[in-house]
Amino acid sequence: MRTVILSVETQSDVMRRILASAHGQRKAGDDRISFESVSDLWRVLAPKRMEIVRVMTGTGPLTIREVARRVDRDFKGVPL
């Protein structure tokens, strides 16, 4: 299962990681989605999306149907 880290970072922090990656210093499994501010993060992760992230956190692989069941929604309402 792939792990993605959500973080709030400055542009200089992101650039530092990009440069480290370009020089082969990237850690395996260090996949990130970075936001400049908490408000940006919450704009993208609206409450219903955050609920999906919450139920998936710490679990193994889940099917879309299982995620939908855990958030009590129709599977068509769960984004891929």
Secondary structure, 3 states (H helix, E strand, C coil): CCCEEEEECCHHHHHHHHHHHHCCCCCCCCEEEEECCHHHHHHHCCHHHHHHHHHHCCCCCCCHHHHHHHCCCCHHHCCC
